[in-house]
């Protein structure tokens, strides 16, 4: 889960977004709020869920040492035609 958090932070900043808030933890999930030139949004990552392995891998199962997990990510973004700085002046 820590790798997922680092990857999201890296992708947001690499694409020119600025992380405006980050909260949560690896056990409860976490949320990033971000802003870019013409958009702002949130990424919410729910805690990992360990499902019943046969429901994910079928009858063959998973190889030894592997574990099935479910990861749910929610993304909400608002795009503005003008930059946010211009919108604040209105």
Secondary structure, 3 states (H helix, E strand, C coil): CHHHHHHHHHHHHHCCCEEEEEEEECCCEEEEEEECCCEEEEEEECCCECCCHHHHHCCCCCCCCCCCCECCEEEEEEECCCCHHHHHHC
